[in-house]
């Protein structure tokens, strides 16, 4: 047991001391049924009052940052952290937006846009933040085997982090997951279990395996530490913006754990008195997989089978639905959906105008920002952050329709003259 943090059920409000591997609330979790988002997701709570006393208000954030934010993480020390660079990813300010293919988007920008490029993590996705923390906690507990369900990125992440830590990863994936991601998982030495079904079925089967064999489970939402790992991006954004809050953050959303992580990080800063407000968080979903935002305010949750090129946010039953909706409604968050066509257009625009190639799920957030800009929803002189959560190299198949691969030319000068006849040049 530890007095460093405790858990709070987001549904019944019951508190639980931290004692070994814990997942859902023992009171609410057993009542969950298939096809519905789980109740009883646990929130990790820290002794904020005690932390506030450790430094003056003006120096508290710098003090926490210098210690790796260890007082706001559920691990005992940084020695258990993987020997890889996790987080500390670049934040780029965009100087221009291309209007290519984006209806209504003007080239003039009166607002600031920043791109948080988490494809620079070791396995090229945002998921490394959660995997690193789960792995570090497991290492401190002497746990060697960690299991997860994934459409690809979380599996790649856990497999890579476990490889660095000398742990065994077991990854359940839908059989239709992109080959590039399955290959990456195998290269890290993980044990992969393809499932004839979707992500939700792979998730359920991994939980069964956890119950049957006692493996430690990393599943997003199910394991409360995944949110704690993902919240670190909020601390980074605050630091990278010179200890200023962004006005709006666009977050690609599937099961809602990245969304909740962004909220949780900024909420921790508010609890400590470092900040006094919450940025506007925009949940961006694919229109072909909008089961989280479509059910906000609905009396009964209903899932529509997902069909989208953005596989990393393709989820029928969002595992962190209730916490995500609570955050969005409590802090006046916003949400928007984008079509696959809008995602593909945004993918080309992002690559051509910034030099960043992101996977469709990540580009969804950029597409949402472009849609806001085109509809004149972006206020002048505001700071707007787009979360780019994964590399485009993870899913090359999805963007093939957006490119034309030229055929070969003959190896002679005549071919060169014909090839570049449309480009102004100086004759020698």
C-alpha positions, -999 to 999 in steps of 0.1 A, spaced: 0 0 0 11 36 -5 1 71 7 14 86 -25 -19 82 -43 -52 65 -42 -80 56 -66 -115 71 -70 -143 54 -89 -158 79 -114 -192 63 -111 -199 55 -74 -173 78 -59 -158 51 -37 -121 55 -28 -96 28 -28 -61 26 -14 -34 17 -39 -26 -20 -33 -12 -41 -61 -27 -43 -96 -61 -27 -97 -83 -21 -127 -121 -13 -124 -140 -4 -93 -148 -37 -74 -183 -25 -68 -192 -12 -103 -170 -34 -125 -188 -67 -120 -220 -53 -134 -206 -45 -168 -221 -61 -198 -208 -67 -234 -217 -40 -259 -218 -12 -233 -190 10 -221 -176 -2 -188 -186 14 -155 -161 17 -126 -131 33 -143 -107 44 -116 -92 79 -114 -57 83 -98 -57 110 -71 -27 126 -55 -23 145 -22 -24 179 -40 -25 199 -8 7 183 4 24 188 -30 14 225 -30 32 229 3 65 216 -11 73 249 -30 60 284 -35 33 289 -61 57 306 -85 83 279 -84 61 248 -80 59 239 -117 96 242 -122 102 221 -91 79 193 -104 94 195 -139 130 192 -125 119 160 -107 103 145 -138 68 151 -123 75 121 -100 51 135 -74 23 132 -99 31 97 -111 23 64 -94 58 51 -95 84 52 -67 114 64 -87 128 70 -122 151 40 -120 122 18 -132 117 40 -162 127 26 -196 161 36 -209 144 53 -239 134 89 -245 97 89 -237 78 121 -243 97 154 -246 84 155 -282 86 186 -304 60 213 -305 61 231 -339 44 264 -346 28 264 -380 33 296 -400 8 289 -427 -22 266 -436 -26 253 -471 -61 257 -485 -55 229 -510 -87 209 -511 -101 225 -479 -134 243 -487 -136 278 -471 -101 278 -456 -84 311 -461 -46 314 -462 -44 342 -437 -40 331 -401 -49 355 -372 -45 327 -347 -16 305 -337 -14 268 -345 10 244 -328 16 207 -338 26 183 -310 44 156 -328 43 124 -307 54 103 -336 89 111 -323 84 86 -294 105 54 -296 78 33 -313 65 63 -332 32 69 -313 17 87 -284 10 53 -268 45 51 -255 36 75 -227 11 50 -212 32 19 -219 63 34 -203 44 41 -171 26 8 -170 59 -10 -176 78 10 -149 51 3 -123 52 -34 -133 90 -35 -129 88 -20 -94 63 -48 -85 85 -76 -100 60 -83 -128 75 -98 -160 45 -103 -183 22 -75 -195 -8 -81 -218 -28 -57 -240 -54 -55 -267 -47 -31 -296 -56 -21 -331 -18 -17 -336 -2 13 -319 -7 3 -283 5 -31 -291 36 -18 -309 42 5 -280 40 -21 -253 60 -46 -273 88 -20 -278 88 -8 -242 88 -43 -228 117 -52 -251 137 -23 -236 127 -34 -201 134 -71 -204 97 -79 -200 74 -102 -220 45 -85 -240 14 -104 -251 -6 -85 -277 -42 -93 -288 -50 -76 -321 -78 -77 -346 -67 -99 -375 -73 -70 -399 -48 -47 -382 -23 -30 -406 5 -52 -415 31 -26 -407 20 -25 -371 18 -63 -368 53 -65 -382 66 -39 -357 50 -59 -328 67 -91 -339 101 -74 -344 101 -64 -308 98 -100 -298 62 -98 -284 38 -128 -285 10 -117 -308 -25 -131 -308 -46 -122 -339 -83 -124 -331 -110 -130 -357 -130 -99 -347 -128 -62 -339 -109 -43 -313 -137 -47 -287 -136 -85 -290 -98 -85 -288 -101 -63 -257 -126 -87 -240 -105 -117 -248 -74 -101 -233 -93 -94 -201 -103 -130 -199 -66 -140 -204 -57 -116 -175 -83 -133 -152 -72 -168 -163 -34 -165 -162 -28 -135 -139 -10 -114 -165 -7 -76 -158 -31 -58 -182 -22 -25 -199 -55 -20 -217 -65 16 -221 -92 27 -196 -92 -6 -179 -58 1 -164 -60 35 -146 -22 41 -152 -27 45 -189 -44 78 -183 -16 88 -159 10 82 -186 -9 101 -213 -15 131 -191 22 140 -192 16 156 -226 -3 184 -208 27 191 -186 49 193 -216 26 216 -235 24 240 -205 62 240 -203 68 244 -241 44 273 -242 65 291 -216 42 282 -188 11 294 -206 -20 274 -213 -31 268 -249 -66 281 -256 -78 250 -275 -64 214 -280 -76 191 -308 -74 155 -297 -80 124 -320 -105 103 -301 -114 66 -301 -119 50 -267 -114 84 -250 -82 76 -230 -60 102 -248 -88 127 -243 -90 119 -206 -53 120 -202 -50 155 -217 -78 166 -194 -62 149 -163 -29 166 -169 -44 200 -170 -67 192 -141 -37 182 -120 -22 217 -127 -54 233 -116 -56 212 -84 -21 224 -76 -30 261 -82 -5 263 -110 -32 273 -134 -67 286 -129 -86 274 -160 -90 245 -184 -82 248 -221 -110 240 -245 -104 204 -254 -119 193 -288 -126 156 -292 -122 148 -329 -137 115 -341 -140 100 -375 -175 102 -388 -173 65 -395 -165 58 -358 -182 84 -337 -196 62 -310 -182 84 -282 -194 119 -293 -226 106 -309 -238 92 -275 -231 124 -255 -264 133 -239 -281 101 -251 -302 82 -226 -289 48 -236 -255 41 -253 -258 25 -287 -229 14 -309 -228 16 -346 -202 -7 -363 -171 14 -372 -159 19 -407 -130 43 -412 -95 45 -425 -84 58 -391 -79 24 -376 -63 37 -344 -95 55 -334 -119 29 -348 -138 18 -318 -174 5 -314 -176 6 -276 -153 34 -261 -137 19 -230 -134 53 -214 -167 67 -224 -180 78 -191 -149 96 -179 -145 113 -212 -181 125 -213 -178 137 -177 -147 157 -186 -162 172 -218 -194 183 -201 -178 195 -168 -152 216 -185 -173 228 -215 -153 208 -240 -162 206 -277 -164 178 -302 -165 174 -340 -165 146 -365 -145 144 -398 -151 122 -428 -125 99 -443 -124 122 -473 -116 151 -450 -89 131 -432 -72 122 -465 -74 158 -477 -59 169 -444 -32 143 -446 -20 157 -479 -22 193 -466 -3 185 -434 25 166 -452 29 192 -480 28 223 -458 47 211 -427 68 181 -437 51 160 -410 36 127 -422 10 113 -397 -12 83 -398 -50 88 -405 -60 86 -368 -36 114 -359 -45 135 -390 -81 134 -378 -72 160 -352 -56 182 -379 -87 178 -401 -108 189 -371 -87 220 -367 -89 228 -405 -127 224 -402 -129 248 -373 -107 273 -392 -128 270 -424 -159 277 -403 -143 308 -387 -144 292 -352 -108 301 -344 -105 333 -325 -77 358 -333 -46 357 -311 -54 323 -296 -30 294 -292 -44 262 -308 -26 228 -304 -32 198 -326 -22 164 -312 -4 143 -338 -3 109 -322 13 85 -347 36 83 -377 22 79 -412 47 51 -419 25 29 -397 -3 28 -422 9 35 -458 -20 16 -474 -47 42 -463 -31 71 -482 -24 53 -515 -55 69 -531 -40 103 -524 -8 99 -543 3 90 -579 35 70 -583 52 80 -615 64 54 -640 101 50 -649 119 70 -675 145 59 -700 181 68 -689 188 95 -714 188 133 -716 158 135 -739 137 119 -712 150 145 -687 140 174 -711 105 160 -714 102 153 -677 111 188 -665 97 209 -693 71 223 -670 96 237 -645 114 271 -653 151 266 -655 183 281 -669 199 265 -699 236 257 -696 
